[in-house]
Amino acid sequence: MTGPTQGRRAIVLGAGVAGLAAAFGLAEAGCRVLLLESRAWCGGRAFSFVDRASGRRLDNGPHALLGCYRGMRELLRRLGTDQLFAADRALRLAYRGPDGAATALALARLPVPLAMPFGLLALRLPLGARLRALWGMAAVLGPAPAAWSLDDWLGARGQRGAPDDYFWRPLCRAIMNVEPAACAAADFLATLREAFLGRASAAAFLLPLRPWGEILADPAPAALRRAGVELRTGARVAAIERAARGAVVGVGLSGGERIEVGERDLVVSALPWFALRGLVPDLAGGFGALRASPIVTVHFALADGGPLLPDDGPVTALAGGDPFHFVLRTPGGDPRQFALLSGGNRSFDGLRTDAIEGLARAQLARWFPGFPAAAPALVRVAKEALATFVAAPGSRALRPRPGPLPGGPPNLLVCGDWTDTGLPATLEGACRSAQAVLAQLR
Ligand SMILES: Cc1cc2nc3c(=O)[nH]c(=O)nc-3n(C[C@H](O)[C@H](O)[C@H](O)COP(=O)(O)OP(=O)(O)OC[C@H]3O[C@@H](n4cnc5c(N)ncnc54)[C@H](O)[C@@H]3O)c2cc1C
């Protein structure tokens, strides 16, 4: 292959999924690629750690894909781990109410616009609520003013109450990682349209069968080597040096090492916004103002022979759930193991892990009546304070397009989930941002 990238040197900063996708793509386009990652492993915000108490390899938080995540699935194929997922043919989501009442949304294998009315009407909710949810689903096709939060949209479309609790809020938390009041209606609806206007499989969850460390961190070094990418882990970028006329001329590492950047070389930042803004403060006017939303995950491993939770399938949304919103299980995994997840809830800030465990146990006892709050279990709390950026009304204007920063050096290109891909903070957004940068170089 010859072209503008052939033989060029590219230095990619950050080996999360955006950096991995960029590195593979640049190498394929003929660049000599150096990938710098501050941690000891690749994968960025989707990673695993070993819990010393249980010896289990646990995720920092559950990550699910949707069938429509094409870019992420391509990255997984490159890593050879695309088969480590259970893929339903269509969306299936179980619900529990605060009194234990259970229902489920299960779409038939038809195009979603045909399957959804049947799925919604089969929910065990009052008929009026089901009809309103159906009307709300049709309204997804319409535009929403940029200034509207999803909460504004829900109010204007008559979706408050059960449709909100059972349908919109769980989807908003799963996709946007914030409550509807903090989420831009237009961004949420755009994602729904992508997932819900096609085949049922595009809207289905793809759930990992193994910890994310096995899916990204373990295979990445060998796959990168095979692709000709030089990976350096433990390499924290401390400076992006620019010449007087603006081009990047060097990348400084925290140990004092300096990597020279030549005139034809490219620097592709796949760093999160909060890391990049410290390196180019004069260019961070817009994206520097993006806010972060947390995710708290409580992993349970129940004792042998003790009580189990009812098996609702891999994803249970806790309708009206506060502070936890979902129960997740590995498909086909050990029924004693599950995780409780809370997204975008600031009430955990400053709370100790034993207090968080107490909240999780109390909520389990309410949403699953009969399950004892004190059930013997090994419990591990994982807190991610900067899990995602908040796609709030107006935040789209703060997100630069993937590529050169406005007014920035022409040889510094940025990607990452926080750049303006039209998607919220997702693995797919991260991959697509890298693809957008590659498309500009062709
Ligand atoms: C707990 C949790 C659950 C989530 N659940 C989902 C989900 O279900 N579905 C979904 O699609 N998305 C989910 N997300 C969001 C998803 O993880 C992110 O959108 C995605 O991983 C972002 O990828 P990225 O490559 O843009 O950034 P990152 O993953 O943040 O990658 C950036 C990389 O840069 C490195 N780095 C940072 N600073 C430096 C430096 N100075 N020098 C060198 N390297 C540096 C970091 O170590 C990291 O490896 C979740 C996130 C979390 C935290």
Ligand as a Chemical Component Dictionary entry (heavy atoms), coordinates in Angstrom:
data_LIG
# 
_chem_comp.id                   LIG 
_chem_comp.type                 NON-POLYMER 
_chem_comp.pdbx_formal_charge   0 
_chem_comp.three_letter_code    LIG 
# 
loop_
_chem_comp_atom.comp_id 
_chem_comp_atom.atom_id 
_chem_comp_atom.alt_atom_id 
_chem_comp_atom.type_symbol 
_chem_comp_atom.charge 
_chem_comp_atom.model_Cartn_x 
_chem_comp_atom.model_Cartn_y 
_chem_comp_atom.model_Cartn_z 
_chem_comp_atom.pdbx_ordinal 
LIG C1  C1  C 0 -16.560 0.906  34.906 1  
LIG C2  C2  C 0 -16.853 1.314  33.480 2  
LIG C3  C3  C 0 -17.886 0.704  32.794 3  
LIG C4  C4  C 0 -18.133 1.053  31.458 4  
LIG N1  N1  N 0 -19.112 0.397  30.782 5  
LIG C5  C5  C 0 -19.203 0.564  29.449 6  
LIG C6  C6  C 0 -20.077 -0.264 28.672 7  
LIG O1  O1  O 0 -20.784 -1.127 29.197 8  
LIG N2  N2  N 0 -20.094 -0.087 27.317 9  
LIG C7  C7  C 0 -19.325 0.855  26.704 10 
LIG O2  O2  O 0 -19.356 0.942  25.470 11 
LIG N3  N3  N 0 -18.508 1.677  27.415 12 
LIG C8  C8  C 0 -18.421 1.545  28.755 13 
LIG N4  N4  N 0 -17.572 2.334  29.485 14 
LIG C9  C9  C 0 -16.848 3.428  28.794 15 
LIG C10 C10 C 0 -15.629 2.894  28.059 16 
LIG O3  O3  O 0 -14.805 2.168  28.936 17 
LIG C11 C11 C 0 -14.833 4.067  27.502 18 
LIG O4  O4  O 0 -15.692 4.858  26.705 19 
LIG C12 C12 C 0 -13.670 3.612  26.638 20 
LIG O5  O5  O 0 -12.930 2.600  27.261 21 
LIG C13 C13 C 0 -12.769 4.824  26.366 22 
LIG O6  O6  O 0 -11.672 4.407  25.571 23 
LIG P1  P1  P 0 -10.544 5.436  25.177 24 
LIG O7  O7  O 0 -9.504  4.655  24.447 25 
LIG O8  O8  O 0 -11.141 6.618  24.526 26 
LIG O9  O9  O 0 -9.945  5.989  26.556 27 
LIG P2  P2  P 0 -9.215  5.197  27.736 28 
LIG O10 O10 O 0 -9.759  3.849  27.873 29 
LIG O11 O11 O 0 -9.260  6.090  28.924 30 
LIG O12 O12 O 0 -7.711  5.058  27.219 31 
LIG C14 C14 C 0 -6.746  6.060  27.428 32 
LIG C15 C15 C 0 -5.419  5.396  27.721 33 
LIG O13 O13 O 0 -4.441  6.429  27.913 34 
LIG C16 C16 C 0 -3.611  6.075  29.001 35 
LIG N5  N5  N 0 -3.019  7.299  29.533 36 
LIG C17 C17 C 0 -3.618  8.259  30.297 37 
LIG N6  N6  N 0 -2.740  9.252  30.545 38 
LIG C18 C18 C 0 -1.579  8.905  29.928 39 
LIG C19 C19 C 0 -0.311  9.539  29.797 40 
LIG N7  N7  N 0 -0.060  10.726 30.358 41 
LIG N8  N8  N 0 0.653   8.906  29.076 42 
LIG C20 C20 C 0 0.422   7.699  28.480 43 
LIG N9  N9  N 0 -0.765  7.060  28.568 44 
LIG C21 C21 C 0 -1.739  7.667  29.276 45 
LIG C22 C22 C 0 -4.563  5.385  29.978 46 
LIG O14 O14 O 0 -3.849  4.584  30.882 47 
LIG C23 C23 C 0 -5.438  4.593  29.021 48 
LIG O15 O15 O 0 -4.900  3.307  28.754 49 
LIG C24 C24 C 0 -17.346 2.061  30.833 50 
LIG C25 C25 C 0 -16.324 2.692  31.549 51 
LIG C26 C26 C 0 -16.074 2.319  32.847 52 
LIG C27 C27 C 0 -14.947 2.988  33.590 53 
# 
loop_
_chem_comp_bond.comp_id 
_chem_comp_bond.atom_id_1 
_chem_comp_bond.atom_id_2 
_chem_comp_bond.value_order 
_chem_comp_bond.pdbx_ordinal 
LIG C1  C2  SING 1  
LIG C2  C3  SING 2  
LIG C2  C26 DOUB 3  
LIG C3  C4  DOUB 4  
LIG C4  N1  SING 5  
LIG C4  C24 SING 6  
LIG N1  C5  DOUB 7  
LIG C5  C6  SING 8  
LIG C5  C8  SING 9  
LIG C6  O1  DOUB 10 
LIG C6  N2  SING 11 
LIG N2  C7  SING 12 
LIG C7  O2  DOUB 13 
LIG C7  N3  SING 14 
LIG N3  C8  DOUB 15 
LIG C8  N4  SING 16 
LIG N4  C9  SING 17 
LIG N4  C24 SING 18 
LIG C9  C10 SING 19 
LIG C10 O3  SING 20 
LIG C10 C11 SING 21 
LIG C11 O4  SING 22 
LIG C11 C12 SING 23 
LIG C12 O5  SING 24 
LIG C12 C13 SING 25 
LIG C13 O6  SING 26 
LIG O6  P1  SING 27 
LIG P1  O7  DOUB 28 
LIG P1  O8  SING 29 
LIG P1  O9  SING 30 
LIG O9  P2  SING 31 
LIG P2  O10 DOUB 32 
LIG P2  O11 SING 33 
LIG P2  O12 SING 34 
LIG O12 C14 SING 35 
LIG C14 C15 SING 36 
LIG C15 O13 SING 37 
LIG C15 C23 SING 38 
LIG O13 C16 SING 39 
LIG C16 N5  SING 40 
LIG C16 C22 SING 41 
LIG N5  C17 SING 42 
LIG N5  C21 SING 43 
LIG C17 N6  DOUB 44 
LIG N6  C18 SING 45 
LIG C18 C19 SING 46 
LIG C18 C21 DOUB 47 
LIG C19 N7  SING 48 
LIG C19 N8  DOUB 49 
LIG N8  C20 SING 50 
LIG C20 N9  DOUB 51 
LIG N9  C21 SING 52 
LIG C22 O14 SING 53 
LIG C22 C23 SING 54 
LIG C23 O15 SING 55 
LIG C24 C25 DOUB 56 
LIG C25 C26 SING 57 
LIG C26 C27 SING 58 
# 
